[in-house]
Structure formats: structure tokens, C-alpha cells
Amino acid sequence: MALEADRVAQVLARMVARLRGREERLVWSPHSQGELALWLASEAWGPPAFLVSPSGEVRAWRLPLSPWGVEEAARAERAGYLALEALLRDVKLGDWDGTRVQWQQGPQAPPDLPPAGFDDLLKAGIMPLPIPLGDRCALLARFLCLPGNPQIELEKAFLEEKRRVGNTTLVTLRVHFPFSPEEGVQVVWPVRIRAWHGRIRPPDAQSSGGEPLGGRWGL
């Protein structure tokens, strides 16, 4: 089992490095019902990043797409966020065949989810940028919650939750992203973006430069 787990960890670590833009290492442990649980070595606490079933199903259980530390927290706070994160959450990514992962497309959004509005996108740290492309207009967007603040074509975005808490706003979006988990492969997976926007402290309070108040959210 250890040899097989090490191979799975190496393959998934390469995939994570492509998504997060930096080298990553995974640590693993046997989980309930014969599953294999894997964590990012840099964030080896809380729920696992991946679960692999005895049949080989590979699922992102709680995979943060952006590294998080003092610098990222201070940048989000300067932009008006108390918390901001992007996750692959409970998404089947593919099947392990003993050598590699056979990647697959993510599920479609539930039919009852409403599309995200312009204000919802802004509250979630997404800046839409309409770009004319011949006979159509592409909607590109910059994402504050992803490494390098990338510019990506925005295809589908849905509103999962939006509520006011005092003078702050909690927003959760489901955004469908194109990913390349390995060379020559492209899939679309749903990413959950969660943002807590606003201030709950006096305007003249000084930032500590550490994690946003409340730290990272756990699900």
C-alpha cells in the first residue's frame, strides 16, 4: 500500500504544482473505509486535500488553490477582505489506474443555482473585463483569490450564498474554470470561491499584517 500511495502522492503533487504555480509535496495516511487521504505538506492540518477510494476514484476533498500566508492575508485585507479563498471542494477529478490519473470533466452546476451578478463577482474578488473577439465578446476576469491574480476567460459563475453580517457581506460563488492537470490535458472543474468583504473593526484600526480576522475558513 505504501508504494502505491507514494505513486499517487507524486502524481497529485505534480498536478497541484501546475494549479498553484509552485512545487508541492503531499503526505498521506490511511482513511476510513479503506480510503487514502492526502494533505499538502505545507498545510497538513484539517480535512485532507484529496481522498482516493479503494476503487481508484480520486476526489478533491478540500484543496485550496492559492497558498496562504501573511503576505496573501495582508494583500486581501488591503483590498477590503476579511477572508478570501478558492477551493476545489468535494469534486471527482478522475480515476487512478495504477500508473496515472485518468482526468475527467467536473459536474455541471445544479439547475436551481442562479447566475452570479456583476456585484457578486466584485464582492468575490473577481474583476470582469469584456474583450471584443471578432464577432463575439469574451468576458475575461482577474481573480484576486488565485496565485498571480491571473486573467482567465469567465464562462460560468453561479451564486451559492450571499448574506449580510452587520456591515460585511459573505459571498460564495461556484465558478467553472479550465484547468490543465498534466501536459496535453484540459478539463473544467467547479471552484468554490468564498469571500468575506467589509470591515468589522473601527476604520482607524491598524492592520496587524497577519491572517484576516477569523483566519482561514474550514468546511
N, C-alpha and C positions, 0 to 999 in steps of 0.2 A: 504493500500500500504506500509506503514512504516514497519509493521510486516513482510510482505513478503520480502521487501528489506533487512531488518535486517537478515533474514534467508539466503538469497542469499549471503550477505556480509560475514557471518560467514563461509559458505561452501567454498567460494572462498578464504577467508583468510587462511583456513587450507591448501588448495591446494598451494597457494603461499608460505606458510611456508615450505612445502615439497620441492618446487623447489629452493627456495633461501636459505634454511638451517637456517632460524631464524624466530621467531614469527612475524607475521604481522597483522595489523588491517586495514580494509577497511572503507572508508567513501563514502557515496553515495548521489546522487542528481538526481531528475527527469531530463531527457534529451529531446531532440527534438523527435517528432513523437511518444511520449509515451514510449521511451526507458528509461532504468535505467542506469545511468553512475556511475562507481565506481572507486575511486582512492586509491592508497596506502596511508595510513595516514602519513607515513614518507616522501612521495613525492607527496603531494596533490596540484600539480600545473600542468599546461599544459594539453595536451589531457588525457582523462581518461584511466586507465589501462584496464578496461572492459566495454563492452556495453551489456546489456541484453534487447532483444526486447520484445514487448508485447506478442508474441507467445512463449517466453521462450528460444529463441536462445541465447546462451552465446558465446560471441566473445571477444578474447583478442585484444583490440584495439591498445594499446601501453604499453605492460607490460615488463619493464626491468627485466632481470633475475638475475642481480647482484646488490646488494646495492652499492651506490656510495658516496664517501666522500673524505676527504683529504687523508686518508691512501691509498685508492684504486687509487686515481689520482696520487699520488706520485709513487706508485708501477708501474703503467702503463708508467709514464714518464721515470722512470729509465730504463724500457725495450725499450725505444725509441718511445713511442706512445704519440701523442698529444691528441688523443681521442680514446676510445675503448669501445664498448658496445655490448650487446647481447639482442635482443628484440624478444618477440612474437608480431608480427605486423599484425593486421587485419586477424586473424586466428579464424575460428569457432572451439570452444573447445568441444561443446556438447549442450544439451538441458536441461533446468530446468523443472522438473516435479512437482514442488511444495514442494518437500522434499529434493531432491538431484539433482546433475547434472549427466545426462547420457552422460559420456565422449565418444568421438569418435575420430577416426584417422584424422590427418590433410590431406590436399590436396596434391596430387603429384605435383612435380615441372613442370612448363611449359616446353613443349618439345623442345623449342628453346634455353633453358638455357644451356650453355656449362659447362662441369665438371670443378671444380676448380683444378688448378695445384698445384704442391708442393710449388712453390714460393708464390702463392696466399694464401695458408694455413699459411705459415710462416708470411706473411705480416698481416694476421688477428689474430695473436697471437695463432695459432694452431700448436702444435709440433707433427707431425705424428711419431708413434712408431710401426713398423712392428713386430708382435709377432707370431712365429710358433705355430699353434694349430693342432696337428695331421697331417691330410692330407691337411690342408689349412693354409693360413697365414692371421691372423686377423690384421687389421690396427687400433690400438689404438691411442689415441691422448690426449694430455694435452691441456686444454683450459684456457688461461690467463684471458679471459673475464668472466669466471664463478666463483661463490664462491668456494673457496678452491682449485682452479686450478685442477679440477678433471681429472681423466684418464677415457675416455669413448671410446667404440668402434665406430669408424668412418665409417658409412655406405654410406651416400650420401652427397656430398658437391658440390654446384654449384656456379658459378661466376655470380653475378648480375651486378657488376660495378667495373671497375678498371681504374684509370686515374692518371696521374702525375699532381701535382700542385707545380711548382717550383722544389725544391729538396725533396718534400714529395710525398707520394703515398696514394691515397684514395682507399680503397678496401671494397666492400660489398659482402658478401657470404650468400647463403641460405644453411643451414646445417640441416639435418633431425636428430633429437635427440629422443631417447626413454625416456619417462617420466612416472612417477607413480604418478598421481594426487591424488590418495587415495589408501589405502591398498588393494592389490589384483587386481589392475587395471594397465595396461601398454598400453600406446599409443605412437605414433610417431608424433611429431609436427615439422613444419619447423621453425627454428630460424634464424633471420636475424642478422648476425654479421657484424658490421661496424668498420673499423679501419682507423685511420689517422696516418701514420707511417712516421717518419723522423724528421728533425729539420728545423725550420724556424727562429731560433734565432742564434746568434753567438755561436760557440762551447764553449766559455769560460763563457757564461751567466750562472748565478746561478739560480737553481730552487727555486721557492717560496714555494714549498711543498703543494700548493693549487690545485685547479682544473686545468686540462690541458688547454692550451691556447684556448679560444673559448668556454670553458665549455662543457656541455653535448649537444649532437645534439638533435634537435627537428624535428619531421617529420610532 
